[in-house]
């Protein structure tokens, strides 16, 4: 991990964070302020925003409205890890090395399907995302639930395991509400209500673990003010996201990226400007995302210089919609983040195992073409799942298309019990397919600049877990190992 010479000097802002952490964990801190590609249903009375179906590249989508770090973290509870650090970190060469990584999903941004126990512990079925957790619980209860989650879901041992598995990157999603923006950083509001604050200190601790274990970091703004897509993984599950329709939201998001670049830009390899912006909603949203990327890129470069890489996403428009965008000389060190799932429509779920593999193979040529002529490209989210069966994958209290429990389903593809939960119940045929499906998607990622699996761990959905894949044997300990070489040939 890169660290500039000044990183050993403790900035005033992080001194304040240090004392804030002491107050928080002594129980005397001030009460916290209060308020996917996991495709979600809104709460009762809200209009559903359906994401586009992933049909390929080139915009062919249907908008189916079907330093201080060590000091700041010293006050946090020790994880008790006995992990042994890797060798001294070396700079990662994004021009020649492949990104091989995993997302730390559901940690600093909650997702009900990743940690259903967190939501069940609230005793309130109306709590469907991090927004409603802060909105509907008293401040102390919400803070206690989240602090326990932050302390336990990801620890240093996870970073040690990730490094031992031959992975060189983690992508860390974070919400705007966890970033301590002050009035000196923005002319817009700095309120985060009703969200619960406190995750920033855990991010800083994670950066020290990453450096210790020679793991590079993609820091991903996963949730923006007003929600950038309406999915629960943006922080707020809603049929009426307003990020793009309120200019102050967009301005605040630019200022947030500038703050991140200034505070931790030397500690991360890549800053991702926004996860899954809702370009599919309408042309105004698509234009807002494009304008935001331009402004946020400039803000990052102003604050952090040229060393940190900048990542954008395709906003569900297809990578070819971003031809000649932020390419040299307008942009330097820019990457495209492309997400590949084949489970959020009946047409995709109709595919056989072989057809899922064949469809994944089609990305190799298209992504390679875009990467060679436009921007470095990373398969930044993908998984082993071929059903939407994981509990609450489509939102807390929402069923699955696969077994016909999705609201308004007119089709049943099969029984969910064979495809999710503990891998101890997976058939030999299914487990072998999981290995093939992992390999083909890794091959797609390695045909461009690399890949980042979603996600490292999940409580009740082993098909989504890299950690469980290693244990179950369908993911090799060495990510360069191939049981099915040339699977797309």
Secondary structure by P-SEA (a helix, b strand, c coil): cccccccccccaaaaaaaaaaaaaaaccccccccccccccccccccccccccccccccccccccccccccccccccccccccccccccccccccccbbbbbccccccccccccccaaaaaaacccccccaaaaaacccaaaaaaaaaaaaaccccaaaaaaaaaacccbbbbbbccccccccccccccccccccccccaaaaaaaaaaaaaaacbbbbccccccccccccccccccccccccccccaaaaaaaaaaaaaaaaacccccccccccccccccccaaaaaaaaaaaaaaaaaaaacccccbbbbbccccccccccccccccccccbbbbbbbbbcccccccccccaaaaaaaaaaaaaaaaaaaacccccccccccccccccccccccccccccccccccccccccccccccccccccccaaaaaaaaaaaaaaaaaaaaccccccccccccccccccaaaaaaaccccccccccccccccc
